[in-house]
Amino acid sequence: MANKVAELIFIPIPGVGHIMSTIGMAKVLVNRDQRLSITVLIISPPFTSLALATYIDSLAKNAIERIRFIELPHDESAPKLNPKAPFTSFREYVDSHSKYVRNIVADMKNQPHFGHLVGFVVDILSSTMIDVANEFNVPTYVFFTSNAAFLGFKVYMETLCADQNQDYVIELSKAEGEILLPSFVKPVPTKVLPQVYQTEDGMDFLMYSIRKMREAKAILVNTFLELETHAIKSFSKTNFPPVYPVGPILNLDGVAGKSDDKDVITWLDDQPPSSVVFLCFGSIGCFEEVQVKEIAYGLERSGYRFVWSLRRPPLATQSFKVLPDDFADPGAVLPDGFLERTKGIGKVIGWAPQVAMLDHPAVGGFVSHCGWNSMLESLWFGVPVATWPIYTDQQMNAFEMVVELGLAVEIKMDYQNNVFNPEGDMVIITAEEIERGIRHLMVDDEVRTKVKEMSRLSRASVTKGGSSYASVGCLVQDFTSNIT
Ligand SMILES: O=c1ccn([C@@H]2O[C@H](COP(=O)(O)OP(=O)(O)O[C@H]3O[C@H](CO)[C@@H](O)[C@H](O)[C@H]3O)[C@@H](O)[C@H]2O)c(=O)[nH]1
């Protein structure tokens, strides 16, 4: 009886943008085939994040059939995050949990109700767990939470490093101009390449993780063929493991925030259709006070109704130990009288019920940091985006959305802020640029029409007969092929 069940071990990393879609992937799989059973091992976060803690808490409260969650012990002796080597230290932190993974899986395998272990599904940031999967003689699959074009960039950089040396590649990516990447049709300006990979730490991580990914049996990417046709096809010319576009994988239940979440939805109920601009910068995005004020002026001048999710940066002394949180009093950083003057037309909130807001007919435009989940959510609900990327993949996502695919308008594509890059130059986007971007966002019918069409395609891709539906079918077949 037991061997009729195919068991998978999922190891997401503790970050809102990663864990939610990885668990979303698990849900898609168990809903697709009832012979699948999944254990998700939750690594305790090495930083304080209310949003993440709330999400992890919610997992224990809302049981999902055939998915069990196991929180790994919080290990005080685990390596600490080092702001000077964020990638390497985060990887080491995650890797130090291998011993718990090994023990838990060995234990589960001894239990009578446990089925047939068929594989591990890991994140790029937990790719060392491939070694643990090997100890159990099962293959590993990587679930890549960003997009195919960005994955293509990483693979290309790793290939270049194998041909040249790492320092040469870092210098190349810093040089002004454009670079041809196999996963993009258009030349990519080097100014949108992630600064985090222009350091030894970033490049070491990139090299390590892509090499590890080469050991995987397949790569699952949270994207769909109709959106990233070129990028997805570009992998067929490489010797990278097979890439399966399985998305969009969305968490349509949203991430519960505070109890007053409902107020903003009630407020939206009273606004005209497509009249409200929604500003939100993901689970980590935040700005210095001087930039906050420019946003406020830009919004006010645009005259549009708005909902603005404004988050407080961590204190410098808390660097990497605490993630952005809601302001106790946002008025303290906003221009004098701003909240009073905009009372009738706008709302400043903390953590936003983003999915419910994008689904609301009153929301007509989304100013976003271009985190990949936010991009997929905006496309799903057909809400056009104005791009304001902050770090990692976001500048390239903005370029892909605006230039490569024509599915967004630009406020900025190459912005990086000081909160996460204290040694970089302080760049301020002015109120004029913000006002211009918002006006463009709210009146550009061409982009709006394209986004609506992509919304239709994104929904079609995950329904029976769709491209991602077919990819998931192939994977399920693979997972279940050895059970009787
Ligand atoms: O106030 C908020 C802010 C965020 N969200 C949700 O949180 C998720 C945020 O995900 P994403 O848009 O991808 O942003 P990040 O949290 O910044 O995600 C990280 O992970 C992504 C996937 O790898 C990357 O693309 C990003 O650059 C990286 O920062 C989305 O589902 C949002 O709906 C809310 O519900 N309310």
Ligand as a Chemical Component Dictionary entry (heavy atoms), coordinates in Angstrom:
data_LIG
# 
_chem_comp.id                   LIG 
_chem_comp.type                 NON-POLYMER 
_chem_comp.pdbx_formal_charge   0 
_chem_comp.three_letter_code    LIG 
# 
loop_
_chem_comp_atom.comp_id 
_chem_comp_atom.atom_id 
_chem_comp_atom.alt_atom_id 
_chem_comp_atom.type_symbol 
_chem_comp_atom.charge 
_chem_comp_atom.model_Cartn_x 
_chem_comp_atom.model_Cartn_y 
_chem_comp_atom.model_Cartn_z 
_chem_comp_atom.pdbx_ordinal 
LIG O1  O1  O 0 2.842  44.616 1.251  1  
LIG C1  C1  C 0 2.993  43.537 0.663  2  
LIG C2  C2  C 0 4.195  43.196 -0.003 3  
LIG C3  C3  C 0 4.271  41.996 -0.645 4  
LIG N1  N1  N 0 3.209  41.139 -0.656 5  
LIG C4  C4  C 0 3.309  39.836 -1.356 6  
LIG O2  O2  O 0 4.607  39.313 -1.166 7  
LIG C5  C5  C 0 5.116  38.754 -2.359 8  
LIG C6  C6  C 0 6.387  39.477 -2.717 9  
LIG O3  O3  O 0 7.054  38.773 -3.726 10 
LIG P1  P1  P 0 7.899  39.526 -4.855 11 
LIG O4  O4  O 0 7.052  40.470 -5.571 12 
LIG O5  O5  O 0 8.545  38.483 -5.701 13 
LIG O6  O6  O 0 8.937  40.390 -4.080 14 
LIG P2  P2  P 0 10.078 40.039 -2.966 15 
LIG O7  O7  O 0 9.468  39.724 -1.694 16 
LIG O8  O8  O 0 10.984 41.195 -3.017 17 
LIG O9  O9  O 0 10.762 38.709 -3.587 18 
LIG C7  C7  C 0 12.073 38.189 -3.644 19 
LIG O10 O10 O 0 11.926 36.993 -4.437 20 
LIG C8  C8  C 0 11.508 37.192 -5.795 21 
LIG C9  C9  C 0 11.357 35.823 -6.436 22 
LIG O11 O11 O 0 12.592 35.176 -6.514 23 
LIG C10 C10 C 0 12.480 38.074 -6.547 24 
LIG O12 O12 O 0 12.018 38.321 -7.858 25 
LIG C11 C11 C 0 12.658 39.385 -5.765 26 
LIG O13 O13 O 0 13.596 40.232 -6.398 27 
LIG C12 C12 C 0 13.100 39.080 -4.340 28 
LIG O14 O14 O 0 13.278 40.260 -3.591 29 
LIG C13 C13 C 0 4.044  38.916 -3.422 30 
LIG O15 O15 O 0 3.328  37.707 -3.527 31 
LIG C14 C14 C 0 3.138  40.006 -2.865 32 
LIG O16 O16 O 0 1.775  39.842 -3.220 33 
LIG C15 C15 C 0 2.044  41.454 -0.035 34 
LIG O17 O17 O 0 1.072  40.682 -0.046 35 
LIG N2  N2  N 0 1.967  42.655 0.609  36 
# 
loop_
_chem_comp_bond.comp_id 
_chem_comp_bond.atom_id_1 
_chem_comp_bond.atom_id_2 
_chem_comp_bond.value_order 
_chem_comp_bond.pdbx_ordinal 
LIG O1  C1  DOUB 1  
LIG C1  C2  SING 2  
LIG C1  N2  SING 3  
LIG C2  C3  DOUB 4  
LIG C3  N1  SING 5  
LIG N1  C4  SING 6  
LIG N1  C15 SING 7  
LIG C4  O2  SING 8  
LIG C4  C14 SING 9  
LIG O2  C5  SING 10 
LIG C5  C6  SING 11 
LIG C5  C13 SING 12 
LIG C6  O3  SING 13 
LIG O3  P1  SING 14 
LIG P1  O4  DOUB 15 
LIG P1  O5  SING 16 
LIG P1  O6  SING 17 
LIG O6  P2  SING 18 
LIG P2  O7  DOUB 19 
LIG P2  O8  SING 20 
LIG P2  O9  SING 21 
LIG O9  C7  SING 22 
LIG C7  O10 SING 23 
LIG C7  C12 SING 24 
LIG O10 C8  SING 25 
LIG C8  C9  SING 26 
LIG C8  C10 SING 27 
LIG C9  O11 SING 28 
LIG C10 O12 SING 29 
LIG C10 C11 SING 30 
LIG C11 O13 SING 31 
LIG C11 C12 SING 32 
LIG C12 O14 SING 33 
LIG C13 O15 SING 34 
LIG C13 C14 SING 35 
LIG C14 O16 SING 36 
LIG C15 O17 DOUB 37 
LIG C15 N2  SING 38 
# 
